Amino acid sequence: MDVAEFDYELPEELIAQAPLPERDASRLLFLPRTEGALQHRAVRELPGLLRPGDVLVVNDARVIPARLHGHKEGSGGKVELLLVEPLAEGEWLALGQASKPLREGMRVEVLGTSIGIARVLGGGELVVRLPLHGDALWDFLDRCGELPLPPYIRHAPGPTDRERYQTVFARERGAVAAPTAGLHFTPALVKALRSRHIVVAPITLHVGPGTFLPVRSSRVEDHRMHRERYFVSEETARALQGAGRVIAVGTTALRTLEACGGRSGAGATDLFITPGYEFRMVHGLFTNFHLPKSTLFMLVAAFAGLDRIKSAYREAIAARYRFFSYGDAMLIA
């Protein structure tokens, strides 16, 4: 398929630059998955749109302040590193940017801490070596790292983002982008869901480049997804076995569910879901609105049909919904 088929026109002023004061105050576009008219609802109405016995699967990954700004030792040239995934002891897969190419053996100083460039993989990917481990590493990132907000959010990360760019489910440190569908949930909304006998079950997928990097090829089939790590607990696997319907909160939860097949344990996935994919686990999807020509837009098009999703997005634009990470939500079920 041609990537251009997944394009659409979005007025820039509809890209949400900040979250609403209340997480669950967002609008909700309800799209029946196969047939039926769109409904304009609110996120707070979600419990009434689901059924008793549904299992709502959320991603409990916690975003780490993974963006580091430093200087090359010696020349002083500016360097930006985005830590992506821990590898061997002390090593991380990272994305690097600098005015001049980074080379193996170089060192980058970040507020007195020296980070080594162990390998250059190409395409902006590096393996870097940090001299810190465990709690010392997390303390360093909390002090020196920056929350990696998406590039379409134009302000620098501030105290509000530190709290609001994490979901209320966030537990497991390691993601470099938020599972943004979960940003709409509050403890009160979770309580209301459970009071209607809707199970809220966590999985973990550490969001990385596989989720947020743009598609640079002209053909969908030529795009390569990056691997992302996941974990499914035995308790969540049991809940999935007894589910009436499985509703994924976000594309990261959906990809994890489809990759694991409902089985517990740790794994990794580079699953790329495009139209024609046969869904095995997931019956409904609660999600944000996604960028044109992105892998996430391709996923929702696979789930509900490209023409149906494009029509829904046109309706959302006409109704002035707020788009992307801090924007409004959509329920396809």
C-alpha positions as CSV (number, residue, x, y, z in Angstrom):
1,M,0.0,0.0,0.0
2,D,1.0,3.6,-0.6
3,V,1.8,5.5,2.6
4,A,0.0,8.5,1.1
5,E,-3.3,6.7,1.5
6,F,-3.0,7.3,5.2
7,D,-2.7,11.1,4.9
8,Y,-5.2,13.6,6.0
9,E,-5.3,17.4,6.4
10,L,-5.3,18.7,10.0
11,P,-5.5,22.4,11.0
12,E,-2.5,23.2,13.2
13,E,-4.6,24.8,15.8
14,L,-6.3,21.5,16.6
15,I,-3.0,20.0,17.8
16,A,-3.4,20.1,21.6
17,Q,-0.5,21.9,23.3
18,A,-1.5,21.3,26.9
19,P,-3.8,18.9,28.8
20,L,-7.2,19.9,30.0
21,P,-7.4,20.8,33.7
22,E,-9.2,17.5,34.4
23,R,-8.0,14.3,32.8
24,D,-11.4,12.8,32.1
25,A,-12.9,16.0,30.8
26,S,-11.9,15.2,27.2
27,R,-14.4,14.6,24.5
28,L,-14.9,11.1,23.2
29,L,-15.8,10.2,19.6
30,F,-17.6,6.8,19.8
31,L,-17.3,4.8,16.5
32,P,-19.1,1.5,16.3
33,R,-16.5,-0.8,14.8
34,T,-18.4,-2.2,11.9
35,E,-21.6,-0.3,11.4
36,G,-23.7,2.4,13.0
37,A,-23.5,6.2,13.4
38,L,-20.8,8.2,15.2
39,Q,-21.7,9.5,18.6
40,H,-20.2,12.6,20.3
41,R,-19.7,11.7,23.9
42,A,-17.4,12.4,26.8
43,V,-14.6,10.3,28.4
44,R,-16.5,10.3,31.7
45,E,-19.3,8.4,29.9
46,L,-17.0,5.5,29.1
47,P,-18.4,3.1,31.8
48,G,-21.9,3.4,30.1
49,L,-20.5,2.6,26.7
50,L,-18.8,-0.7,27.8
51,R,-20.4,-3.9,29.0
52,P,-20.2,-5.8,32.3
53,G,-17.6,-8.5,31.8
54,D,-15.4,-6.4,29.5
55,V,-11.7,-6.4,30.3
56,L,-10.1,-3.0,29.8
57,V,-6.4,-3.5,29.3
58,V,-4.2,-0.5,30.2
59,N,-0.4,0.0,29.8
60,D,1.3,0.7,33.1
61,A,4.6,1.8,31.6
62,R,6.1,4.9,33.2
63,V,7.9,7.5,31.0
64,I,11.5,8.2,32.1
65,P,13.2,11.6,31.6
66,A,15.2,10.0,28.8
67,R,16.3,13.0,26.8
68,L,19.8,14.2,27.7
69,H,21.5,17.4,26.5
70,G,25.3,17.4,26.7
71,H,28.6,18.3,25.0
72,K,31.3,16.4,23.3
73,E,34.3,16.1,25.5
74,G,37.1,18.1,24.0
75,S,35.3,20.0,21.2
76,G,32.3,21.1,23.3
77,G,29.9,20.5,20.4
78,K,26.2,20.1,21.5
79,V,24.8,16.6,21.6
80,E,21.3,15.3,22.3
81,L,20.8,11.7,23.3
82,L,17.5,9.9,23.7
83,L,17.8,6.7,25.8
84,V,15.6,4.1,24.3
85,E,16.2,0.6,25.8
86,P,18.6,-0.9,28.3
87,L,20.9,-3.6,26.7
88,A,23.8,-5.2,28.5
89,E,25.0,-3.9,31.9
90,G,25.5,-0.2,31.6
91,E,24.7,0.0,27.9
92,W,21.6,1.6,26.3
93,L,20.3,1.8,22.8
94,A,19.9,5.5,22.1
95,L,19.1,8.0,19.3
96,G,21.7,10.7,18.9
97,Q,21.7,14.1,17.3
98,A,24.7,16.4,16.9
99,S,26.0,19.1,14.5
100,K,28.7,16.7,13.4
101,P,28.5,12.9,13.2
102,L,29.0,11.0,16.5
103,R,31.7,8.4,16.3
104,E,32.6,5.3,18.3
105,G,34.9,6.1,21.2
106,M,33.6,9.7,21.6
107,R,32.5,10.8,25.0
108,V,29.6,13.1,25.9
109,E,29.5,15.0,29.1
110,V,26.1,15.6,30.8
111,L,26.4,17.7,33.9
112,G,29.6,16.1,35.1
113,T,28.7,12.5,34.0
114,S,30.7,11.1,31.1
115,I,28.7,8.9,28.6
116,G,30.7,6.8,26.1
117,I,29.6,6.1,22.5
118,A,30.2,2.4,22.3
119,R,28.8,1.7,18.8
120,V,27.3,3.6,15.9
121,L,24.5,1.6,14.3
122,G,23.3,4.0,11.6
123,G,20.1,5.9,11.1
124,G,20.8,7.9,14.2
125,E,20.9,4.8,16.4
126,L,23.8,4.4,18.9
127,V,24.8,2.2,21.7
128,V,26.0,4.3,24.6
129,R,27.6,3.3,27.9
130,L,26.6,5.0,31.1
131,P,28.7,4.7,34.3
132,L,25.6,4.4,36.5
133,H,23.3,1.5,37.4
134,G,20.2,0.9,39.4
135,D,18.9,3.7,41.6
136,A,21.9,5.8,40.8
137,L,20.9,5.8,37.1
138,W,17.3,6.8,37.9
139,D,18.5,9.5,40.2
140,F,20.8,10.9,37.5
141,L,17.9,10.9,34.9
142,D,15.6,12.6,37.4
143,R,18.2,15.3,37.9
144,C,19.6,15.7,34.4
145,G,17.1,14.2,32.0
146,E,14.2,15.9,30.2
147,L,10.8,14.4,29.7
148,P,10.7,13.5,25.9
149,L,7.6,15.3,24.8
150,P,6.6,14.8,21.2
151,P,8.0,17.4,18.7
152,Y,4.5,18.8,17.9
153,I,4.2,20.0,21.5
154,R,6.1,23.3,21.2
155,H,6.8,24.2,24.8
156,A,9.7,22.9,26.9
157,P,8.7,20.2,29.4
158,G,7.6,21.8,32.7
159,P,6.3,20.7,36.1
160,T,2.8,20.2,34.8
161,D,4.1,17.8,32.1
162,R,6.1,15.8,34.7
163,E,2.7,14.9,36.2
164,R,0.3,15.0,33.3
165,Y,2.5,13.2,30.8
166,Q,2.2,10.1,33.0
167,T,-0.9,8.0,33.3
168,V,-2.5,7.2,36.7
169,F,-1.5,3.6,36.0
170,A,2.2,4.4,35.5
171,R,4.4,2.0,37.5
172,E,7.1,0.3,35.4
173,R,9.9,2.7,34.4
174,G,11.3,2.5,30.9
175,A,9.0,4.1,28.3
176,V,10.3,7.0,26.3
177,A,6.8,8.2,25.3
178,A,3.5,8.0,27.2
179,P,0.8,5.5,26.3
180,T,-1.4,8.5,25.7
181,A,-4.8,6.9,25.7
182,G,-4.3,6.2,29.4
183,L,-3.8,9.9,30.1
184,H,-7.6,10.4,30.2
185,F,-8.2,8.1,33.2
186,T,-8.7,9.1,36.8
187,P,-9.1,7.1,40.0
188,A,-12.8,8.1,40.0
189,L,-13.2,6.8,36.4
190,V,-11.5,3.5,37.2
191,K,-13.8,3.1,40.2
192,A,-16.9,3.8,38.1
193,L,-15.7,1.2,35.5
194,R,-15.2,-1.4,38.2
195,S,-18.6,-0.7,39.8
196,R,-20.1,-1.8,36.4
197,H,-18.1,-5.1,36.7
198,I,-15.6,-4.0,34.0
199,V,-12.2,-5.4,34.8
200,V,-9.2,-3.0,34.5
201,A,-6.1,-5.1,33.9
202,P,-2.5,-3.9,33.4
203,I,0.1,-4.9,30.9
204,T,3.5,-3.3,30.3
205,L,4.9,-2.2,27.0
206,H,7.9,0.1,27.2
207,V,7.1,2.6,24.5
208,G,10.0,3.2,22.2
209,P,10.8,4.2,18.6
210,G,8.5,1.4,17.3
211,T,5.6,3.6,18.4
212,F,6.6,7.1,17.6
213,L,9.2,7.2,14.7
214,P,7.7,8.4,11.4
215,V,7.3,6.2,8.3
216,R,10.0,7.4,5.9
217,S,9.3,4.9,3.1
218,S,6.7,5.5,0.4
219,R,5.4,2.0,0.6
220,V,3.9,0.6,3.8
221,E,5.5,-2.8,3.3
222,D,9.0,-1.2,3.3
223,H,8.7,0.2,6.9
224,R,10.5,-1.5,9.7
225,M,9.2,-1.4,13.2
226,H,11.6,-1.2,16.1
227,R,11.3,-3.9,18.8
228,E,9.6,-2.9,22.1
229,R,9.7,-4.9,25.3
230,Y,6.5,-6.1,27.1
231,F,5.3,-8.0,30.1
232,V,2.0,-9.7,30.8
233,S,1.3,-10.9,34.4
234,E,-0.4,-14.2,35.1
235,E,-3.3,-12.3,36.7
236,T,-3.9,-10.3,33.6
237,A,-3.7,-13.4,31.4
238,R,-6.4,-15.1,33.6
239,A,-8.6,-12.0,33.2
240,L,-8.2,-12.2,29.5
241,Q,-9.3,-15.8,29.4
242,G,-12.6,-15.0,31.2
243,A,-13.3,-11.7,29.3
244,G,-16.5,-11.0,27.6
245,R,-14.7,-8.6,25.3
246,V,-11.1,-7.3,25.4
247,I,-10.9,-3.5,25.1
248,A,-7.4,-2.2,24.6
249,V,-6.6,1.2,26.1
250,G,-4.2,2.5,23.4
251,T,-2.3,1.1,20.5
252,T,0.5,-0.1,22.8
253,A,-1.8,-2.3,24.8
254,L,-3.4,-3.6,21.5
255,R,0.0,-4.5,20.0
256,T,1.0,-6.2,23.2
257,L,-2.2,-8.2,23.4
258,E,-1.9,-9.3,19.7
259,A,1.8,-10.2,20.2
260,C,1.4,-12.2,23.3
261,G,-1.8,-14.0,22.3
262,G,-3.1,-13.7,25.9
263,R,-0.2,-15.6,27.4
264,S,1.7,-14.4,30.4
265,G,5.4,-13.6,30.6
266,A,8.0,-11.3,29.1
267,G,8.7,-10.7,25.5
268,A,9.4,-8.2,22.7
269,T,7.5,-7.3,19.6
270,D,8.0,-5.5,16.4
271,L,4.5,-6.2,15.2
272,F,3.4,-3.8,12.5
273,I,-0.4,-3.8,12.1
274,T,-1.8,-2.5,8.8
275,P,-5.0,-3.1,6.9
276,G,-5.5,-6.8,6.2
277,Y,-4.3,-7.8,9.6
278,E,-6.6,-10.4,11.3
279,F,-7.1,-9.5,15.0
280,R,-7.1,-12.4,17.4
281,M,-7.4,-10.9,20.8
282,V,-8.9,-7.4,20.8
283,H,-12.5,-6.5,20.3
284,G,-12.5,-2.8,21.1
285,L,-10.0,0.1,21.2
286,F,-9.9,3.3,23.3
287,T,-7.4,5.6,21.7
288,N,-6.3,9.1,20.9
289,F,-6.3,10.7,17.5
290,H,-3.0,9.9,15.6
291,L,-0.7,11.7,13.2
292,P,-1.2,11.4,9.4
293,K,0.8,8.6,7.7
294,S,1.9,7.2,11.1
295,T,2.0,3.6,12.1
296,L,-0.6,4.3,14.7
297,F,-3.1,5.7,12.2
298,M,-2.4,2.6,10.1
299,L,-3.3,0.5,13.1
300,V,-6.6,2.1,13.7
301,A,-7.4,1.9,10.0
302,A,-6.7,-1.8,10.2
303,F,-9.0,-2.1,13.2
304,A,-12.0,-0.2,11.8
305,G,-11.3,0.1,8.1
306,L,-9.5,2.9,6.3
307,D,-12.5,4.6,4.8
308,R,-14.4,4.4,8.1
309,I,-11.5,5.9,10.1
310,K,-10.9,8.7,7.5
311,S,-14.6,9.6,7.7
312,A,-14.5,9.6,11.5
313,Y,-11.4,11.9,11.5
314,R,-13.1,14.3,9.1
315,E,-16.0,14.5,11.5
316,A,-13.7,15.0,14.5
317,I,-11.9,17.8,12.6
318,A,-15.2,19.5,11.6
319,A,-16.3,19.2,15.3
320,R,-13.0,20.8,16.5
321,Y,-11.8,17.9,18.5
322,R,-8.3,18.2,20.0
323,F,-5.7,16.0,18.4
324,F,-2.6,13.9,19.5
325,S,-1.1,13.2,22.9
326,Y,-2.9,15.9,25.0
327,G,-6.0,15.8,22.9
328,D,-9.4,14.1,22.9
329,A,-10.2,10.4,22.6
330,M,-12.0,7.9,20.4
331,L,-13.7,4.6,21.3
332,I,-13.9,2.0,18.5
333,A,-16.1,-1.0,19.7
